[in-house]
Amino acid sequence: MDAERIRLNIANVHQRVSTAAEKVGRRADDVTVMAVSKTRSSDEVRTAVAAGLRDLGENYLQEALEKRQATADLDARWHFIGPIQSNKTRAIAEHFDWVHSVDREKIARRLNEQRPDSLPPLDICLQVNVSLEDSKSGVAPEDLAPLARAILQLPRLRLRGLMAIPAPTDDVAAQRAAFARVAELFRDLQETVPTMDTLSMGMSADLESAIAEGATLVRIGTDIFGPRSG
Ligand SMILES: *Cc1c(COP(=O)(O)O)cnc(C)c1O
């Protein structure tokens, strides 16, 4: 997509974030917009960063590594947001700033062991599954607290929050109910984990509902870069 269109889309997303935040008495500044750049080119990433977005989300390791190298001059934070296979943890620990999709202790242990000493601890969100009927990725709500406790023992990881991808629906009440459940789990964990400050929820189609329920970071692909092909 051409740069001018991407810039207009980003301005529009910021407007939606402000409107949604104001509606519930929150500050737009308290919501970070992540540009989800999976399948997009390095040039598209450059345009988004030049337009002020500093947080980039990627799902596919190989693609992300190539893009990161091609844009190494940019001041950006890279977030891994896709499913994690064990054989990918080393590269993720070496090349990302954040991981939002941790849902197993085994993966957390590997990331902890493989995080280079030269880098700060890896920032972690636990992916929670609040739509259990079509369970794909994510830890079940009842397994969240034990997983969080295990991660607190891993010194090269810093537990920052929760990430969720509720089942897609056009029903705003259903969107809000799912996000409200994630927010409740987040507040419960915050009581014992003071470093938790990030509630990563909301995508192009449901960012307003997520912000209404307390999202601090929304992950936006389509409404910044256009529809993904394939
Ligand atoms: C692709 C993706 C997004 C962005 O989705 P859009 O609907 O294109 O905004 C957000 N989060 C995750 C985990 C994704 O995989």
The ligand as an SDF file (V2000), in Angstrom:
LIG
                    3D

 15 15  0  0  0  0  0  0  0  0999 V2000
   -2.6650  -10.4180   12.5260 C   0  0  0  0  0  0  0  0  0  0  0  0
   -2.7840  -10.1280   13.9830 C   0  0  0  0  0  0  0  0  0  0  0  0
   -3.2690   -8.8910   14.4420 C   0  0  0  0  0  0  0  0  0  0  0  0
   -3.7720   -7.7930   13.5260 C   0  0  0  0  0  0  0  0  0  0  0  0
   -5.0370   -8.0960   13.0490 O   0  0  0  0  0  0  0  0  0  0  0  0
   -5.8700   -7.0740   12.1320 P   0  0  0  0  0  0  0  0  0  0  0  0
   -7.2520   -7.5830   12.2100 O   0  0  0  0  0  0  0  0  0  0  0  0
   -5.2830   -7.1500   10.7690 O   0  0  0  0  0  0  0  0  0  0  0  0
   -5.7220   -5.7200   12.7290 O   0  0  0  0  0  0  0  0  0  0  0  0
   -3.2770   -8.6730   15.8110 C   0  0  0  0  0  0  0  0  0  0  0  0
   -2.8640   -9.6080   16.6900 N   0  0  0  0  0  0  0  0  0  0  0  0
   -2.3960  -10.8070   16.2900 C   0  0  0  0  0  0  0  0  0  0  0  0
   -1.9530  -11.7930   17.3020 C   0  0  0  0  0  0  0  0  0  0  0  0
   -2.3580  -11.1060   14.9300 C   0  0  0  0  0  0  0  0  0  0  0  0
   -1.9170  -12.3110   14.5440 O   0  0  0  0  0  0  0  0  0  0  0  0
  1  2  1  0
  2  3  1  0
  2 14  2  0
  3  4  1  0
  3 10  2  0
  4  5  1  0
  5  6  1  0
  6  7  2  0
  6  8  1  0
  6  9  1  0
 10 11  1  0
 11 12  2  0
 12 13  1  0
 12 14  1  0
 14 15  1  0
M  END
$$$$
